[in-house]
Amino acid sequence: KPEKKPEKKPEKKPETKPEEQPPVKEAKVEEAKVEEAKVEEDEGAEKEKDAKPDKRAAIKDRVVFHSSDTTLNAIPACNDSVLATLTDGGMQYLIAGARGSVGVKAGRYMYEIGIIEALQTSEQAWGWGTPKPRQLVRVGFSTAGSHLILGQADDHFFFDTEGHFISGHVVGEKFRLTPSKRFGKGEVVAVLLNLDPSSPNAYTVSLFKDGERASNPQPIPERLRGKALFPHVCYRNMTISVNFGPSPKKELPFKCRLLGTSAAADAVVTPAPKDGKREVMLPVGFPDEGTFDWLDGFLAQHPDYFELSDRKILEWARHSGVWTPKAGWKGCLDMPEMSNFEIPEMDNLSIRGVLNAITTVVPRNYVVMQVKNNLLEEERKKTLARFSGSFFKKVACVVMGEPDQEFKDQQLDKLLKDKQFRADKEFQTRQQERARRKILEQRQKEVEEARKKSAAQARVVAPPPKAPSQTKTSGDSSAEGSVKKEEGDEVKREGDKAEDSKQEMDVDEAEAEEKAEKKEAKDEGEAVKEESKEEGEGAKAMEVDAEEEPPKAELTDEEKKMWFRPRRQYDLTEAVMTHSFPKFSIPEKEEGFDEISFAWQGEKAAREYLKEKIVAKKKTTRCETLQPSEWFSEKWADWKKAFAQWQRKQVELKASPEHRAKAKAAEEAEDSTAAEAGDIMSVEDINDVGGGVPLFKAFLLEDWVLLQLAYELFLLVHAFKRDVDDEDRPGVPEQHLAFYYGKYYNKTLTFKAYGVDNSVDLLKLVKDVVTWDESQVLTATLKRSPDDDISYFVKLTEQCRRERQRRLDAGDETARLKITQGALNPPAPLQPRGQGGKGHQQWQSAPKASSWGEGKAGSRGGGKAGGGKGWGSRRWY
């Protein structure tokens, strides 16, 4: 065996020692590390330094919360060092706001707050999926006269309990802080405002919690620099303490002056309200004539006034983040829908009671904005009775008549903006339509290209398929084989011919298909062109609009003459307006006012203007509250009784053989009565004109209908004047005839049942009794009193019947009437039954008023159906 050679061990390489760094290079590395440490330390270090001693004079006034700078639910207490809030009747869902009386425009100052207690609220206040804090605190600064709720304008900035810094509107710019820097109950929070241009944190605001920094310095918006900024606090369901100095509750890492000790040169002090009475103003204006627009302008010029109205409650709730399930307002501007919050305390209007209670004891300037109530004397007295305190001055401001030129210009400017907004919307719609058209055209091109591609592929003919192979069977004779071979050759030749013809057919079909597809594409192209041609000018206009700017709206000549711009929502609903406008009046000092002012026109012009408005409104508005008087009920009952007796007498006359014989004998007698001779008006007894025959013996359906219609309209004229007792309502207007007819007679006035189309033609049937005057008001042409004998109407009807019969006998078919049975016994009008769910009414027919007879079972009285003594089912003779 060969000897094994000893394995060689790998030689170890000598270890190389790292080269020693030169001393200069080591020193530079150490210096870089020290510099980095210093930078990190500087970034985390507090840049704010101790305040330098300031020998300038400090402000003398103490920082307080004036009533004009606090919401109604904010209650300052303990010498304005504690802010509480109302928590009942729905007020617990609204944010309270308070702004301090001292602001700063230079220097560096701070103030502190602390949360004393937090109250709980219902989960119903917030919508599902969008949680909101049950308790809330916002601390920051705002300008004088800005909105009292932080987050609703661009003239403030603040921190909140959730760790947010918000500059401007809530939906605008927002900066989120570290979540761990939230603050809550038991913690002292300081807000530091730095307006010192020489400071490294110039024009910033910072938040400190329990003496430690809770946020990085946040820059103040450019729009607010140079303005006086006032401390501002908003809270909900919290009781907070406020410290404006002289010393802080929690020391900061540096010395800083509190806002209550600010230098007079750096501060702006809001003067306290002068000692004296506060105004309670009631604007009085005609509905839908710029009342709310005037009020908005007044409040903009007088921010110290607080509006008391339902629209302000809704606005307050919206600014407080209260969730409302229904979008928009219902009702009217004066009384908007207040039951859609789905919060019991808000839906049952308890919040109104709380506001009425607090406003009567808190001295401040109020504007009680209630369009309807301010126009009614009785309601005005109730409002003034609430503000009975000696510190209130009660003022009525009449905003009625032709407005001043400044207000007219404002209305035209708003109207022009509304038109421009609609024009921009239409322009955007045209732009979208043009973009949609382009997309359709592009798709059409793609479809045509795909069709052409498929047609080109169809023109490529596939190669002919191979002929099927022939199989041979063993055991066949040579003769049979030769025969089969000849047959096979023949079949092969026929197959080749068939293949050739098939190939030709395939080519023809492909060409035909290609032609058909080309024709189809051509037709579709022509259809598209036709569609474009049909739209024509519209498409061209849209192309022009796409290249140009949106059109500028202009006012027409008629719009330039308008005093008040039209609004989408009325001040009052139609029902409220109809019910209350007759009682509208101008305020008097005797009602309890200390002063009455007129904003637009003088007192005399305003009174005349209101009177003209009321008179014009009465001519076009129904009197919904009108109820038939007892006098009318008695007259109507007497008529129905007599009418039924006359009809029964006619029925008895036609049904009794004895009466028929007497009537025949009377007709054949030589000594005719005056009635038969034609002197109808001289008849003394319409029930017996001779031989027991009544004057109405020949009455047909149309005669009874006209008799009843004539008396109903005659009685309606006199009853309306007696019951309304208003010289501004001389009678029943033409457009409201059916309404008043149904209100008095509980029947539906159907023109078709009388064979006419309108009220004008209807009155032509009884023109000897009633007619329309020049003002289209129902007027009686028959100069008789309702207390006179009603038999006169039977004589008048008989006279008209004879005249109509003579015209028919002469061949005048225009005298023939087309009256139906429904005119004598029309259905009763529908009346609300008052059943069903919320917002829903079921309707039923009112009880039928019998026009004759004493029938109970049948709709027309007697007969075998148990209808009593009426007409029953007898036909008309």
C-alpha positions in Angstrom: 0.0 0.0 0.0 1.3 3.4 -0.8 2.2 5.4 2.1 -0.1 8.3 3.0 1.5 11.6 2.7 1.0 13.9 5.7 -1.6 16.6 5.1 -0.3 20.1 4.9 -2.0 22.5 7.3 -3.0 25.9 5.9 -0.6 28.6 6.7 -2.0 31.3 8.9 -1.8 34.8 7.4 -0.3 37.3 9.7 -2.9 39.6 11.3 -2.9 43.2 10.1 -3.5 45.8 12.7 -5.7 48.7 11.7 -3.9 51.8 10.8 -3.8 54.3 13.5 -5.9 57.5 12.7 -4.0 60.7 12.8 -4.8 62.8 15.8 -6.3 65.7 13.7 -8.9 63.4 12.0 -10.1 61.9 15.4 -10.7 65.4 16.7 -12.9 66.3 13.7 -15.1 63.2 14.2 -15.6 64.0 17.9 -16.5 67.6 17.0 -19.2 66.3 14.5 -20.7 64.1 17.1 -20.9 66.9 19.6 -22.5 69.2 17.0 -25.2 66.6 16.1 -25.9 66.2 19.8 -26.2 69.9 20.2 -28.6 70.1 17.2 -30.8 67.4 18.6 -30.8 69.1 22.0 -31.7 72.4 20.4 -34.6 70.9 18.5 -36.1 69.5 21.6 -35.2 72.5 23.7 -37.8 75.2 24.5 -37.2 78.3 22.4 -39.5 80.5 24.4 -37.4 82.6 26.9 -38.4 84.3 30.1 -40.3 87.5 29.6 -38.2 90.6 30.1 -39.3 93.1 32.7 -41.8 95.5 31.2 -42.1 98.9 32.8 -45.0 100.0 30.6 -48.4 100.7 32.2 -50.6 97.6 32.4 -54.3 97.6 31.6 -56.6 98.8 34.3 -59.7 96.9 33.2 -60.2 93.3 34.3 -60.8 90.6 31.7 -64.5 89.7 31.8 -67.2 88.2 29.6 -69.8 90.7 28.4 -73.3 89.4 27.8 -73.0 90.5 24.1 -70.0 88.3 23.7 -71.5 85.1 25.1 -74.1 82.7 23.8 -77.4 82.4 25.7 -76.5 79.1 27.3 -73.1 80.4 28.7 -73.4 81.4 32.3 -70.3 83.3 33.8 -70.0 82.9 37.5 -67.6 83.6 40.4 -66.6 87.0 39.1 -66.2 85.6 35.6 -63.7 83.0 36.6 -66.0 80.1 36.1 -68.1 79.3 32.9 -71.1 77.1 33.4 -73.8 76.1 30.8 -77.5 75.3 30.6 -78.2 71.5 30.5 -82.0 71.2 30.1 -84.6 71.4 27.5 -82.2 70.6 24.6 -79.6 73.1 25.6 -77.2 70.3 26.5 -76.8 69.6 22.7 -75.7 73.1 21.9 -72.2 74.6 22.1 -71.7 77.5 24.5 -69.3 80.3 23.5 -67.6 83.2 25.4 -65.1 85.8 24.3 -63.0 87.8 26.7 -63.2 91.6 26.8 -59.4 92.2 26.4 -57.5 91.4 23.2 -53.9 91.8 22.3 -52.2 93.0 19.1 -48.6 92.7 20.1 -46.4 91.0 22.7 -46.5 87.5 24.2 -49.4 86.6 26.6 -51.3 83.5 27.8 -54.3 82.4 29.7 -55.3 79.2 31.4 -58.5 77.1 31.7 -59.4 74.0 33.7 -62.2 71.5 33.4 -64.1 71.4 36.7 -66.9 68.9 35.7 -68.2 67.0 32.7 -71.8 66.2 32.2 -73.2 63.2 30.2 -75.6 63.5 27.2 -77.7 61.2 25.1 -76.3 59.0 22.3 -79.2 60.2 20.1 -77.5 63.5 19.5 -75.1 62.1 17.0 -75.5 60.1 13.8 -74.3 56.5 13.6 -70.9 56.0 12.1 -69.8 59.6 12.8 -69.0 59.7 16.5 -68.7 63.1 18.1 -67.4 64.0 21.5 -70.1 64.1 24.2 -68.2 66.8 26.0 -66.2 69.4 24.2 -63.8 72.3 24.9 -62.2 74.7 22.4 -59.7 77.3 23.5 -58.1 79.9 21.3 -58.4 83.5 20.0 -60.7 85.4 17.7 -61.3 88.9 16.4 -63.9 91.2 17.9 -67.4 90.7 16.7 -66.7 87.3 15.2 -69.0 84.2 15.4 -69.4 83.1 19.0 -69.0 79.4 18.1 -65.4 78.6 17.2 -65.1 76.8 13.9 -67.8 78.6 11.9 -65.7 81.4 10.4 -62.2 82.3 9.2 -61.4 84.9 11.9 -60.3 82.6 14.7 -58.0 79.6 15.6 -58.2 77.2 18.5 -57.2 73.9 20.1 -59.8 71.3 21.2 -59.9 68.4 23.7 -59.4 65.9 20.9 -55.9 67.2 20.2 -56.6 69.2 17.0 -55.5 72.6 16.0 -58.0 74.3 13.7 -57.4 77.5 11.9 -60.5 79.0 10.4 -63.6 77.0 9.5 -64.0 73.5 10.8 -64.0 72.1 7.2 -60.9 74.1 6.3 -57.3 73.9 7.3 -56.7 71.4 10.2 -53.6 70.2 12.0 -53.7 67.0 14.1 -51.5 67.0 17.2 -50.1 63.9 19.0 -53.0 61.9 20.4 -51.4 61.7 23.8 -51.6 65.5 24.1 -55.3 65.6 24.5 -56.6 67.3 27.6 -59.5 66.7 29.9 -60.9 66.9 33.4 -58.5 67.8 36.2 -55.8 69.3 33.9 -54.8 72.9 33.5 -54.3 74.0 30.0 -52.5 77.2 28.9 -52.8 78.9 25.5 -49.9 81.1 24.6 -50.1 83.7 21.9 -46.7 85.0 20.6 -47.0 88.2 18.6 -43.4 89.3 19.3 -41.6 89.7 15.9 -38.2 89.3 17.6 -39.0 85.9 19.0 -38.0 82.6 17.3 -41.7 81.6 17.6 -43.1 84.9 16.3 -46.7 84.9 15.3 -47.5 81.4 16.6 -49.8 79.9 19.2 -48.9 77.0 21.5 -50.7 74.7 23.9 -49.3 73.7 27.3 -50.8 71.0 29.6 -50.0 71.1 33.3 -46.9 73.3 32.6 -45.5 71.1 29.8 -45.6 71.8 26.1 -48.5 69.9 24.4 -48.0 71.1 20.9 -45.5 72.6 18.6 -45.9 76.3 17.9 -48.6 76.6 15.3 -48.4 79.6 12.9 -51.2 82.2 13.0 -52.9 82.8 9.6 -51.6 85.7 7.7 -55.1 87.2 7.5 -55.2 87.6 11.3 -51.8 89.2 11.8 -51.9 92.8 12.9 -55.5 92.4 14.3 -56.5 92.5 17.9 -57.0 88.9 19.1 -59.3 88.1 22.0 -59.3 85.0 24.2 -62.2 82.7 23.2 -63.6 79.6 24.8 -66.3 77.2 23.6 -67.6 74.3 25.6 -70.5 71.8 25.8 -71.6 69.9 28.9 -68.6 71.2 30.8 -68.0 73.6 33.6 -64.6 75.2 33.2 -62.5 77.7 35.1 -60.7 80.6 33.4 -57.5 82.3 34.7 -56.4 85.6 33.2 -53.9 86.4 35.9 -52.1 87.8 37.6 -50.2 84.5 38.3 -50.5 81.1 36.6 -51.8 78.0 38.2 -49.1 75.9 36.6 -45.7 77.4 36.0 -44.3 77.0 32.5 -40.7 76.3 31.7 -40.3 80.0 31.2 -41.8 83.2 32.6 -44.8 84.5 30.6 -47.2 87.3 31.4 -50.9 86.5 31.6 -53.4 88.3 29.5 -55.0 90.1 32.5 -51.7 91.9 33.2 -50.9 92.8 29.6 -49.4 96.2 28.7 -51.9 98.8 27.8 -50.0 99.6 24.6 -50.4 95.9 23.5 -54.0 95.5 24.5 -57.4 96.5 23.1 -60.2 96.7 25.7 -63.9 96.1 24.7 -65.8 98.8 26.6 -68.5 97.6 28.9 -72.1 98.3 27.9 -73.3 101.6 29.1 -75.5 101.6 32.1 -79.1 101.9 30.9 -81.8 99.9 29.3 -81.3 97.1 26.7 -83.5 97.1 23.6 -86.0 94.5 22.8 -86.8 95.1 19.1 -89.7 93.7 17.2 -89.3 94.1 13.3 -92.7 94.5 11.7 -92.8 93.8 8.0 -95.2 92.3 5.4 -94.4 88.7 4.6 -92.1 87.9 1.6 -91.1 91.5 1.3 -87.4 91.5 2.4 -88.0 91.2 6.1 -85.3 88.6 6.8 -82.9 90.3 4.3 -83.3 93.6 6.2 -82.7 91.8 9.5 -79.5 90.2 8.3 -78.2 93.6 7.3 -79.2 95.0 10.7 -77.4 92.3 12.6 -74.3 92.7 10.5 -74.2 96.4 11.5 -75.2 95.7 15.1 -73.4 92.5 16.3 -74.4 93.2 19.9 -78.0 92.2 19.1 -79.1 88.6 19.5 -81.8 87.2 17.3 -84.6 85.2 18.9 -86.2 83.0 16.2 -86.6 79.4 15.2 -84.2 79.8 12.3 -81.5 80.8 14.7 -82.2 77.7 16.8 -81.7 75.5 13.8 -78.5 77.4 12.8 -77.2 77.0 16.4 -77.9 73.3 16.3 -76.2 72.9 13.0 -73.1 74.8 14.2 -73.1 72.6 17.2 -72.9 69.4 15.1 -76.3 68.1 16.0 -77.2 65.4 13.6 -80.4 65.9 11.6 -81.7 62.9 9.6 -83.6 65.0 7.0 -81.9 67.5 4.8 -83.3 71.0 4.5 -86.1 72.8 6.3 -89.8 72.3 6.0 -92.5 74.8 6.6 -91.5 78.4 6.1 -88.8 80.8 7.2 -90.8 82.2 10.1 -91.7 78.7 11.5 -89.3 76.1 10.1 -89.8 72.4 10.8 -88.4 71.7 14.3 -89.4 68.1 14.8 -86.7 66.3 12.7 -83.8 66.1 15.1 -85.1 62.8 16.6 -84.1 64.2 20.0 -87.0 64.4 22.4 -85.8 67.6 24.0 -85.4 69.3 20.6 -88.4 67.9 18.9 -90.9 68.8 21.6 -89.8 72.5 21.4 -88.7 72.5 25.0 -85.7 74.7 23.9 -88.1 77.5 23.1 -89.3 77.5 26.7 -85.7 77.6 28.0 -84.8 80.5 25.8 -87.9 82.4 26.8 -87.0 81.9 30.4 -83.4 82.9 30.2 -83.8 85.9 27.9 -86.2 87.7 30.3 -83.6 87.8 33.1 -80.4 88.4 31.1 -80.0 92.1 30.2 -78.9 92.3 26.6 -80.2 93.6 23.2 -82.6 91.2 21.5 -84.4 91.0 18.2 -87.6 89.0 18.5 -88.0 87.9 14.9 -91.5 86.4 14.3 -93.1 87.6 11.1 -96.6 86.6 11.9 -96.7 87.4 15.6 -95.1 90.8 15.1 -98.0 91.7 12.8 -100.7 90.7 15.2 -101.6 93.0 18.1 -102.6 90.3 20.5 -99.3 88.4 19.9 -97.2 91.6 20.2 -98.7 92.2 23.7 -97.8 88.7 24.8 -94.2 89.2 23.6 -93.9 92.5 25.5 -95.3 91.0 28.6 -92.3 88.5 28.8 -89.8 91.4 28.8 -91.4 93.3 31.7 -88.1 94.1 33.4 -87.3 97.7 34.0 -83.9 97.3 32.2 -85.6 96.6 28.8 -86.6 99.2 26.3 -89.3 97.9 24.0 -89.0 99.1 20.4 -91.0 98.3 17.3 -89.3 98.9 13.9 -91.7 99.0 11.0 -90.1 97.7 7.8 -92.9 98.2 5.3 -93.5 100.0 2.1 -91.1 101.1 -0.6 -87.5 100.4 0.7 -84.6 102.9 0.5 -82.2 102.8 -2.5 -79.5 101.1 -0.5 -81.8 98.1 0.2 -83.0 98.0 -3.4 -79.4 97.9 -4.7 -78.6 95.0 -2.3 -81.7 93.1 -3.5 -80.7 93.5 -7.1 -77.1 92.5 -6.3 -78.4 89.3 -4.6 -80.7 88.6 -7.5 -77.9 89.0 -10.0 -75.7 86.6 -8.0 -78.6 84.0 -7.9 -78.9 84.3 -11.7 -75.2 84.0 -12.2 -75.1 80.9 -10.1 -77.8 79.3 -12.2 -76.1 80.3 -15.4 -72.8 78.8 -14.1 -74.7 75.6 -13.4 -76.2 75.5 -16.9 -72.8 76.1 -18.3 -71.3 73.2 -16.4 -74.1 71.0 -17.6 -73.4 71.9 -21.2 -69.7 71.2 -20.7 -70.5 67.8 -19.2 -72.8 67.1 -22.2 -70.1 68.0 -24.6 -67.6 65.7 -22.8 -70.2 62.9 -23.0 -70.7 63.5 -26.7 -66.9 63.2 -27.3 -66.8 59.9 -25.5 -69.7 58.6 -27.6 -68.0 59.7 -30.8 -64.8 58.0 -29.8 -66.6 54.7 -29.0 -68.4 55.0 -32.4 -65.0 55.2 -34.1 -63.7 52.2 -32.2 -66.8 50.2 -33.2 -66.3 51.1 -36.9 -62.6 50.2 -36.8 -63.4 46.8 -35.3 -66.1 46.2 -37.9 -63.7 47.0 -40.7 -61.1 44.7 -39.2 -63.5 41.8 -39.0 -64.7 42.4 -42.6 -61.1 42.3 -43.8 -60.5 39.0 -42.0 -63.7 37.5 -43.6 -62.2 38.2 -47.1 -59.4 35.7 -46.5 -60.8 32.4 -47.8 -59.8 29.2 -45.9 -58.3 26.3 -48.0 -60.8 23.6 -49.2 -61.1 20.5 -47.0 -59.6 17.2 -48.2 -61.9 14.5 -49.9 -62.9 11.6 -47.6 -60.8 8.4 -48.2 -62.5 5.3 -49.8 -62.3 2.0 -47.9 -62.1 -1.4 -49.6 -63.6 -4.7 -48.4 -61.8 -8.0 -48.8 -63.4 -10.9 -50.6 -64.9 -8.7 -53.5 -64.6 -10.0 -57.0 -62.5 -8.3 -59.6 -65.7 -7.2 -61.6 -67.2 -5.7 -58.5 -63.9 -4.0 -57.8 -63.8 -2.5 -61.3 -67.4 -1.3 -61.0 -66.7 0.2 -57.6 -63.6 1.8 -58.9 -65.5 3.5 -61.8 -68.2 4.5 -59.3 -65.5 5.9 -57.0 -64.0 7.9 -59.8 -67.4 9.3 -60.7 -68.1 10.2 -57.0 -64.6 11.8 -56.8 -65.3 13.9 -59.9 -68.7 14.9 -58.5 -67.0 15.7 -55.2 -64.4 17.9 -56.9 -67.2 19.8 -58.7 -69.1 20.2 -55.4 -65.9 21.5 -53.7 -65.4 24.0 -56.6 -69.0 25.2 -56.4 -68.8 25.3 -52.6 -65.6 27.3 -52.8 -67.2 29.7 -55.2 -70.3 30.0 -52.9 -68.0 30.8 -49.9 -66.3 33.6 -51.9 -69.7 35.0 -52.9 -71.0 34.8 -49.4 -67.9 36.5 -48.0 -68.2 39.3 -50.6 -71.9 39.6 -49.8 -71.2 39.7 -46.1 -68.5 42.3 -46.7 -70.9 44.4 -48.7 -73.6 44.0 -46.0 -71.2 45.1 -43.3 -70.0 48.1 -45.3 -73.6 49.0 -45.9 -74.4 48.6 -42.2 -71.4 50.7 -41.2 -72.5 53.3 -43.7 -76.0 53.3 -42.4 -74.8 53.6 -38.8 -72.5 56.4 -39.8 -75.4 58.2 -41.6 -77.5 57.7 -38.4 -74.8 59.3 -36.3 -74.5 62.1 -38.8 -78.3 62.5 -38.8 -78.3 62.5 -35.0 -75.6 65.2 -34.9 -77.5 67.1 -37.6 -80.7 67.0 -35.6 -79.0 68.4 -32.5 -77.3 70.9 -34.8 -77.3 74.3 -33.2 -77.2 72.9 -29.7 -74.0 71.0 -30.4 -72.4 74.1 -32.0 -73.5 76.2 -29.1 -71.9 73.7 -26.6 -68.6 73.8 -28.6 -68.6 77.6 -28.5 -69.4 77.5 -24.7 -66.5 75.1 -24.2 -64.1 77.6 -25.7 -65.5 80.7 -24.1 -66.0 81.7 -20.4 -69.3 81.1 -18.6 -71.9 83.6 -19.7 -72.5 86.6 -17.5 -76.0 87.0 -16.2 -77.9 90.2 -16.6 -81.1 91.6 -15.1 -84.1 92.3 -17.3 -85.9 95.6 -17.2 -88.7 94.0 -15.2 -86.2 92.6 -12.6 -84.5 96.0 -12.3 -87.8 97.5 -11.2 -88.3 94.9 -8.4 -88.1 96.0 -4.8 -87.7 92.5 -3.3 -86.0 89.5 -4.8 -88.0 86.3 -5.1 -87.1 83.6 -2.6 -87.4 79.8 -2.8 -89.0 79.6 0.6 -91.8 81.8 1.8 -91.9 83.7 5.1 -95.3 82.1 6.0 -97.1 79.1 4.8 -100.3 79.6 2.7 -102.5 78.3 5.5 -101.0 80.6 8.1 -101.1 83.6 5.8 -104.7 83.0 4.9 -105.7 82.6 8.5 -103.9 85.6 9.9 -103.5 88.4 7.3 -106.9 90.0 7.9 -105.7 90.9 11.4 -102.4 92.4 10.4 -101.8 95.9 11.9 -99.2 98.6 12.6 -98.0 98.7 16.3 -99.3 101.3 18.6 -97.6 102.7 21.7 -100.7 101.8 23.7 -99.7 98.2 23.3 -96.7 98.8 25.6 -94.0 100.0 23.3 -91.6 102.7 24.4 -90.7 103.7 20.8 -91.9 103.0 17.3 -89.6 103.7 14.4 -90.2 103.4 10.6 -87.2 102.2 8.6 -88.4 102.9 5.0 -91.5 105.0 4.9 -93.3 107.2 7.3 -96.2 106.1 9.6 -99.0 107.3 7.3 -97.5 105.8 4.2 -96.8 102.5 6.0 -100.4 102.3 7.2 -101.8 103.0 3.8 -99.5 100.4 2.3 -100.5 97.7 4.7 -104.2 98.5 4.1 -103.8 98.2 0.4 -102.0 94.9 0.8 -104.7 93.5 3.0 -107.5 94.6 0.7 -105.8 93.1 -2.4 -105.1 89.9 -0.5 -108.7 89.5 0.6 -109.9 89.6 -3.0 -107.8 86.6 -3.9 -107.7 84.6 -0.7 -110.4 82.3 0.8 -111.8 82.9 4.2 -110.9 79.5 5.8 -112.3 80.3 9.2 -115.7 81.2 7.9 -118.6 79.2 9.4 -122.3 79.5 8.4 -124.3 81.4 10.9 -127.5 80.3 12.7 -129.5 82.7 10.6 -128.4 80.9 7.4 -129.1 77.5 9.0 -132.7 78.5 9.7 -133.3 79.9 6.2 -131.8 76.8 4.6 -133.9 74.5 6.8 -137.1 76.3 5.8 -136.2 76.1 2.2 -135.5 72.3 2.3 -138.8 71.7 4.0 -140.8 73.7 1.5 -138.9 72.2 -1.4 -139.6 68.7 -0.2 -143.4 69.5 0.1 -143.6 70.8 -3.4 -142.0 67.7 -4.8 -144.3 65.4 -2.8 -147.3 67.3 -4.0 -146.2 66.9 -7.7 -145.7 63.2 -7.1 -149.1 62.8 -5.5 -150.7 64.7 -8.3 -149.3 62.5 -11.0 -150.0 59.3 -9.0 -153.6 59.9 -8.0 -156.4 59.2 -10.5 -158.7 61.7 -8.8 -156.1 64.5 -9.1 -155.5 63.5 -12.7 -159.2 63.8 -13.5 -159.4 67.2 -11.8 -156.4 68.5 -13.7 -157.9 67.3 -16.9 -161.2 68.9 -16.1 -159.5 72.2 -15.2 -157.6 72.2 -18.5 -160.8 71.7 -20.5 -162.8 74.4 -18.6 -163.6 77.6 -20.5 -163.0 79.9 -17.5 -159.2 79.7 -17.3 -157.4 81.0 -14.3 -154.9 83.8 -14.3 -152.0 81.4 -14.1 -153.2 79.5 -17.2 -153.6 82.9 -19.0 -149.9 83.6 -18.3 -150.0 86.0 -15.4 -147.8 83.9 -13.2 -146.7 86.6 -10.7 -150.3 87.3 -9.7 -150.8 83.7 -8.4 -151.5 83.8 -4.7 -151.1 80.1 -3.9 -148.6 78.2 -5.9 -149.9 74.9 -4.5 -153.4 75.5 -6.0 -153.8 77.6 -9.1 -157.2 76.0 -9.7 -158.7 72.6 -9.2 -156.0 71.7 -6.7 -153.3 71.8 -9.4 -150.0 73.4 -8.3 -148.1 75.9 -10.3 -145.2 73.5 -10.6 -147.2 70.6 -12.0 -145.1 70.5 -15.2 -141.7 70.8 -13.6 -139.1 68.4 -14.9 -135.7 67.5 -13.5 -134.1 70.6 -15.0 -136.7 72.9 -13.5 -136.3 71.5 -10.0 -132.5 71.8 -10.4 -132.7 75.4 -11.5 -135.1 76.3 -8.8 -132.8 75.0 -6.1 -129.7 76.5 -7.7 -131.3 79.9 -7.9 -132.3 80.0 -4.3 -128.9 78.5 -3.1 -126.9 81.2 -4.8 -129.3 83.9 -3.8 -129.1 82.8 -0.2 -125.3 82.5 -0.4 -124.9 86.1 -1.5 -126.8 87.4 1.6 -125.4 84.9 4.1 -121.7 85.6 3.0 -122.1 89.3 3.6 -123.8 88.8 6.9 -121.3 86.2 8.2 -118.1 87.8 7.0 -119.2 91.3 7.9 -116.2 92.9 6.2 -116.5 95.8 3.8 -113.2 94.6 2.1 -114.9 91.4 1.1 -118.0 92.5 -0.8 -119.0 89.1 -1.9 -117.9 85.6 -3.1 -115.1 85.9 -5.7 -115.5 83.8 -8.9 -112.5 81.6 -8.3 -113.8 80.7 -4.8 -117.4 80.0 -5.6 -117.1 76.2 -5.3 -115.2 76.5 -2.0 -117.9 78.7 -0.3 -120.7 76.7 -1.9 -119.3 73.5 -0.3 -118.7 75.3 3.0 -122.3 76.5 3.3 -124.3 73.6 1.6 -121.9 70.7 2.3 -122.2 69.7 -1.4 -119.8 69.6 -4.3 -120.5 72.1 -7.1 -119.9 70.2 -10.3 -120.3 72.3 -13.4 -120.6 69.3 -15.7 -123.7 68.2 -13.9 -125.4 71.4 -15.1 -124.2 70.9 -18.6 -121.7 73.9 -18.4 -117.9 74.2 -18.2 -117.4 77.1 -15.8 -119.0 79.4 -13.3 -119.7 82.1 -15.9 -121.9 79.7 -17.9 -123.5 78.4 -14.7 -124.8 81.8 -13.6 -126.3 82.3 -17.1 -128.8 79.6 -16.2 -130.1 81.7 -13.3 -129.3 85.2 -14.6 -132.6 86.6 -13.2 -131.4 85.9 -9.7 -127.6 86.3 -9.5 -124.7 87.3 -11.8 -121.0 88.4 -11.7 -120.3 92.1 -11.4 -117.4 94.0 -12.9 -115.0 92.8 -10.1 -116.1 89.1 -10.7 -117.9 89.0 -7.4 -121.2 87.2 -6.9 -124.0 89.7 -6.9 -127.8 89.3 -6.6 -129.8 90.8 -9.5 -133.1 89.9 -7.8 -133.9 92.8 -5.6 -135.7 90.9 -2.9 -134.9 90.2 0.8 -134.2 86.7 2.0 -137.0 87.2 4.5 -139.6 87.5 1.7 -141.9 84.7 0.5 -139.8 82.0 -1.1 -142.7 81.0 -3.4 -141.5 83.8 -5.7 -138.7 81.5 -6.8 -141.2 78.9 -8.0 -143.1 81.5 -10.0 -139.8 82.7 -11.6 -138.8 79.2 -12.4 -142.2 78.5 -14.0 -141.9 81.7 -16.1 -138.4 80.6 -17.4 -139.8 77.1 -18.1 -142.6 78.4 -20.3 -140.2 80.7 -22.1 -137.8 77.8 -22.7 -140.7 75.6 -23.9 -141.8 78.2 -26.4 -138.3 78.4 -27.9 -138.1 74.6 -28.2 -141.6 74.5 -29.8 -140.2 77.0 -32.3 -137.3 74.8 -33.1 -134.6 76.5 -31.1 -132.5 73.6 -29.8 -130.1 76.0 -28.0 -132.8 76.3 -25.3 -132.5 72.6 -24.5 -130.6 72.0 -21.2 -128.2 69.1 -20.5 -128.7 68.9 -16.7 -128.1 65.4 -15.1 -129.5 63.8 -12.0 -126.2 64.5 -10.2 -127.0 68.2 -10.1 -130.0 67.7 -7.8 -128.2 65.5 -5.4 -124.4 66.0 -5.7 -121.9 64.2 -3.5 -120.7 65.8 -0.4 -117.2 67.3 -0.4 -114.3 65.3 1.1 -113.4 66.2 4.6 -110.4 65.1 6.7 -111.2 62.4 9.1 -108.2 63.0 11.3 -107.1 59.4 11.4 -103.9 57.8 10.2 -100.3 58.2 11.0 -98.2 61.3 11.4 -98.4 63.6 8.4 -101.2 61.5 6.9 -104.9 62.2 6.7 -107.6 59.8 5.6 -110.6 61.3 3.7 -114.2 60.5 3.8 -117.4 62.0 2.3 -119.3 64.3 4.6 -122.9 63.3 5.5 -125.3 64.0 2.7 -127.6 66.8 3.1 -131.1 65.8 1.8 -132.5 68.3 -0.6 -136.0 67.0 -0.3 -138.2 64.4 1.3 -137.5 62.5 4.4 -135.7 59.5 2.8 -133.3 57.5 4.9 -132.4 54.3 3.1 -132.4 55.5 -0.5 -130.1 58.2 -1.8 -133.1 59.9 -3.4 -135.8 59.1 -0.8 -138.8 56.8 -1.0 -139.7 53.8 -3.0 -139.6 50.2 -2.0 -136.1 50.5 -0.8 -137.3 52.1 2.4 -136.6 55.7 1.3 -139.6 57.2 3.1 -141.8 59.8 1.4 -139.3 61.1 -1.3 -139.1 60.5 -4.9 -137.8 57.0 -4.7 -137.2 55.3 -8.1 -140.0 57.0 -9.9 -139.2 58.5 -13.3 -139.7 62.1 -14.2 -142.8 63.0 -16.2 
